[in-house]
Amino acid sequence: MISLAAAAAGGQPLVSAIATMSKFFGIAASIAVVGVLLAGGFLLEDRNGELSPAALALKRVATLAAAVWAAAAALNIWVSVADILGSSMGAALDPTIIRSFITQITLGQYMFFQLLVAIFVLVCTTRLRRVGGTVLLLIATLIGILAPVFQSHSASSGSHPLAIGSLCIHVVAISLWIGGIFALAVMDPGARALAIPRFSQLALWTAIAVVVSGSANALTRLNFLDAWTSSYAYVVIAKIVLTGVLIYFGFQQRRNISRENSAVINLAKFSKIVSIELIIMITAVALGSWLSFNPPPAAPSTGEFDPALSIAGLPMPQAPNLTRLIFSYDPDALFIGLLVLASALYIRGIIILKKRGDEWPKMRTTMFFVGILLIDYATSGGYGVYSHFAFSYHMVAHMILGMIAPIFLILSAPITLALRTLPIGRTRDERGVRGTLIAALHSRLTRFWVNPVVALLIFDGSLFGLYFTSLFGGMMQSHIGHFAMDVHFLLSGLLFFHVIIGVDPNPRKVPHLVRVVILFAAMSIHAFFSVALMSSSGLVDGGYFASLQRPWLTDLLADQRQGGAIGWAMGEIPILLALVATFILWVRDDSRETRRIDRNTERLAAMGRPDELAEYNAYLAALAERDRRGT
Ligand code: HEM
């Protein structure tokens, strides 16, 4: 695998300068795209789901920025080839070489993916009309920005999950923070007053994320004393100072914005501070681009080659035992970031309800945090760590993510909390964030996903697609693959249990009988999958676990079969619990329905009106009689 570090080591000053420059323009342009899409999809008014005139006016800015991004992404590929080959830019402009770089070298593949996303965004920005499409394009842009990060320095550091994860959070938070400020600077001044309060909240969250993620990332590289005398460390320190200044101006801005009455914002002062902030941010981005292209100081090596470190991104742990399974912890920064964000949003919802004088059931809050802790344990905790090294431990982590944590999260009713607390429209025509969520919940796409058969196919069918093809081995090899697999386990579990035992609103009313049938189907398919694994004669990991040269649990096939047995045991129990819960819900709903009919009969009787149900039955009987007499 060739990383940017190796490229930079090529050591041609001109090529390195071009590389840092094209990286800078690529990042700056992509941040401008993020800013405009963020403004259209979240900060500016939406007119019943349509973009407002102020947002439409920014489309040209997005298209121009996307064009610069695409050009810089193409230049990044070219200059990386020159640097890796140690050749001149001219010599590197060879179609065969470039084709093999973007098709066979992981770094090249990620860079080419970013180029394709930039071109896609460029085309789509010209057609933007609706808020929903703008939000989806914003997500696509962030994915495109993140792609090369998975092959940056962080991919060669001592702890992939922490280094890569923290840099991803850093890049997303920077993009939203700077992008938002850029959008405020270029948008129609008349529309600013509405956008500023909402951005001010977002700016606080992103600033915190930038500082925490940047510090975490810096610590994975500067984790020995001598490192702090390197030019890399000096640039990091400079960035910390700049961030301090940025936060000072951020507070000035907040003081200038009285949340209660956004109309009184001193726009002149606001614009002055914005231009200062933008200059500092551009400087910080330039320094960040330099950092991302120049290798961090090399840590003193033990001289021993650890295959696990280069393949799994973590040093080989000692043989597992109860203590290590309970107390091992290797932070997966991406998952931790998502869990912290989800927890912050959930707590914010509860606080809003409390302020309104409404209570939120404590049991639901408990369920939520049990779910969050289980996910953290299965990704960063003991089983999260050992899941990189042995199939049986991978299966335990899989079952916690796919079968156990989702049940707790589903029963914590996050959608209900969101619907009760998300902001409504700020103007008469605006649908508001809550309106957007309701529209999404009732969309055809959501109706497709919550179809019980679709949920079952994703939940159980995908197991065969993953483990009985080369996909599993491929996903285990890379950090993004491992992360995507864990996210898939979690989302497919959340979808399945939402459809079966969910307490949140569901656009589809799934009859209890259908739920029971789906659960029985899930049990049998899962049992069949586990038995297939337990009786497999070949390894399903494509040689991944063997390549780690694990000194413990050396019988790989036995460990895989053990994984099958664990999958069976841990998989069936939650489905069984869901079955019991479904029967209880069924009985409860039936008795509730009976009580409703009884109450209705009594109400009608009290009003001297015939009981509708009795009347209807009499009508059916008359029909039957008529048919019998053939008249
Ligand atoms: C506490 C403050 C901060 C610290 C400790 C910090 C640290 C870091 C570190 C260690 C990297 C990784 C470089 C590498 O790949 O080797 C990085 C990347 C970067 N930082 Fe920061 N940073 C901070 C604040 C900021 C701010 C405020 C900005 C912009 C406004 C910024 C912009 C960037 C950019 C653009 C990158 C390159 C990302 C990429 O690879 O695509 N950073 N930072």
Residues whose N, C-alpha, C, O or C-beta is under 5 A from the ligand:
A	BS01	HEM	I27 S152 H153 I174 V210 V211 G214 S215 N217 A218 V236 K239 I240 T243 M281 A284 V285 G288 S289 L291 S292
